[in-house]
Amino acid sequence: MKEINIVAKVDNLDDVLAFIDAELEAMDCPMKEQMQIDVAVEEIYVNIASYAYEGKEGPSSIRIEKTADGSAVAITFTDEGIPYNPLEKEDPDVTLSAEERQIGGLGIYIVKKSMDATDYRREDNKNIFRIEKKLS
């Protein structure tokens, strides 16, 4: 298990992705899964940086580890921002054209579709969001 503690601001996205990619490479994560994980990490982290602290900066941590059986990688995002469960957001109607669709929600939809498991909980005044991706 490895963890990075970083100020939640969009400018730190490159550092977050570099940390995740280094760990995934050390786990011999296949490139297909790494690319899917990178998209999910970017979406979740940018949402935390943009909205969790209502325009201000605050602490965040990202932890990466293999699951107990070693078949998947799990990434846990923790922040002390306003309570928000992105999994409660209704999925966008992807049958509509981009012009007809409501703004927002597509990123978390992609995360839910590309990861094998997603979980949110609020604990000790912290948002804790976890994703899992099976390794082939």
NULUMMAR-988727 format. One line per 10 residues: number of its first residue (from 1); their letters; for each residue x, y, z of C-alpha. Coordinates in nm, 2 decimals. Example, Ala and Ser with C-alpha at 12.3 -4.5 7.8 and 13.67 -1.06 7.14 Angstrom:
residues 2
1	AS	1.23/-0.45/0.78 | 1.37/-0.11/0.71 $
This chain:
residues 136
1	MKEINIVAKV	0.00/0.00/0.00 | 0.13/0.34/-0.10 | -0.03/0.68/-0.03 | 0.02/1.04/-0.14 | -0.11/1.33/0.06 | -0.15/1.64/-0.15 | -0.33/1.97/-0.16 | -0.65/1.93/-0.36 | -0.60/2.16/-0.65 | -0.61/2.09/-1.02 $
11	DNLDDVLAFI	-0.25/2.21/-1.06 | -0.14/1.89/-0.87 | -0.31/1.65/-1.11 | 0.02/1.57/-1.29 | 0.18/1.47/-0.96 | -0.12/1.25/-0.87 | -0.11/1.07/-1.21 | 0.27/1.03/-1.19 | 0.23/0.87/-0.84 | -0.05/0.63/-0.97 $
21	DAELEAMDCP	0.14/0.54/-1.29 | 0.46/0.46/-1.10 | 0.27/0.23/-0.86 | 0.07/0.06/-1.15 | 0.40/0.00/-1.34 | 0.55/-0.15/-1.03 | 0.25/-0.39/-1.01 | 0.29/-0.48/-1.38 | -0.05/-0.34/-1.45 | -0.14/-0.40/-1.82 $
31	MKEQMQIDVA	-0.15/-0.08/-2.03 | -0.53/-0.11/-2.11 | -0.62/-0.12/-1.74 | -0.37/0.16/-1.66 | -0.53/0.39/-1.92 | -0.87/0.32/-1.77 | -0.75/0.38/-1.42 | -0.58/0.71/-1.53 | -0.91/0.84/-1.67 | -1.10/0.74/-1.35 $
41	VEEIYVNIAS	-0.83/0.89/-1.13 | -0.83/1.22/-1.33 | -1.20/1.25/-1.31 | -1.23/1.18/-0.94 | -0.93/1.40/-0.84 | -1.03/1.69/-1.06 | -1.38/1.68/-0.90 | -1.24/1.68/-0.55 | -1.00/1.97/-0.64 | -1.28/2.17/-0.81 $
51	YAYEGKEGPS	-1.57/2.11/-0.58 | -1.49/1.95/-0.24 | -1.37/2.27/-0.08 | -1.61/2.51/-0.26 | -1.34/2.70/-0.45 | -1.08/2.68/-0.18 | -0.79/2.44/-0.13 | -0.78/2.16/0.12 | -0.61/1.83/0.20 | -0.66/1.51/0.00 $
61	SIRIEKTADG	-0.50/1.17/0.00 | -0.49/0.90/-0.26 | -0.40/0.54/-0.15 | -0.32/0.26/-0.40 | -0.30/-0.11/-0.32 | -0.36/-0.45/-0.46 | -0.67/-0.62/-0.32 | -0.62/-0.90/-0.07 | -0.63/-1.17/-0.33 | -0.40/-0.98/-0.57 $
71	SAVAITFTDE	-0.64/-0.99/-0.86 | -0.73/-0.61/-0.87 | -0.59/-0.27/-0.78 | -0.79/-0.05/-0.54 | -0.75/0.33/-0.52 | -0.90/0.52/-0.23 | -0.95/0.90/-0.24 | -1.01/1.08/0.09 | -1.09/1.45/0.14 | -1.23/1.67/0.42 $
81	GIPYNPLEKE	-1.46/1.86/0.19 | -1.84/1.90/0.18 | -2.03/1.57/0.19 | -2.09/1.44/-0.16 | -2.16/1.10/-0.29 | -2.10/1.10/-0.67 | -2.26/0.76/-0.70 | -2.60/0.91/-0.62 | -2.59/1.13/-0.93 | -2.83/0.99/-1.19 $
91	DPDVTLSAEE	-2.65/0.85/-1.50 | -2.68/1.08/-1.80 | -2.89/0.96/-2.10 | -2.61/0.87/-2.33 | -2.86/0.80/-2.61 | -2.92/1.18/-2.64 | -2.68/1.39/-2.85 | -2.43/1.60/-2.66 | -2.64/1.91/-2.73 | -2.95/1.75/-2.58 $
101	RQIGGLGIYI	-2.79/1.60/-2.27 | -2.78/1.79/-1.94 | -2.44/1.92/-1.83 | -2.25/1.71/-1.58 | -2.24/1.35/-1.47 | -2.06/1.20/-1.77 | -1.73/1.17/-1.59 | -1.86/0.97/-1.30 | -2.07/0.76/-1.54 | -1.74/0.67/-1.72 $
111	VKKSMDATDY	-1.58/0.59/-1.39 | -1.87/0.36/-1.29 | -1.87/0.19/-1.63 | -1.49/0.14/-1.66 | -1.41/0.03/-1.30 | -1.51/-0.31/-1.16 | -1.63/-0.17/-0.83 | -1.70/0.18/-0.69 | -1.78/0.27/-0.33 | -1.85/0.59/-0.13 $
121	RREDNKNIFR	-1.88/0.64/0.24 | -1.87/0.94/0.47 | -1.66/0.87/0.78 | -1.51/1.11/1.05 | -1.62/1.41/0.84 | -1.43/1.28/0.54 | -1.54/1.17/0.19 | -1.39/0.83/0.11 | -1.43/0.72/-0.25 | -1.29/0.38/-0.36 $
131	IEKKLS	-1.25/0.23/-0.70 | -1.13/-0.11/-0.80 | -1.01/-0.25/-1.13 | -0.93/-0.61/-1.20 | -0.60/-0.68/-1.36 | -0.59/-0.92/-1.66 $
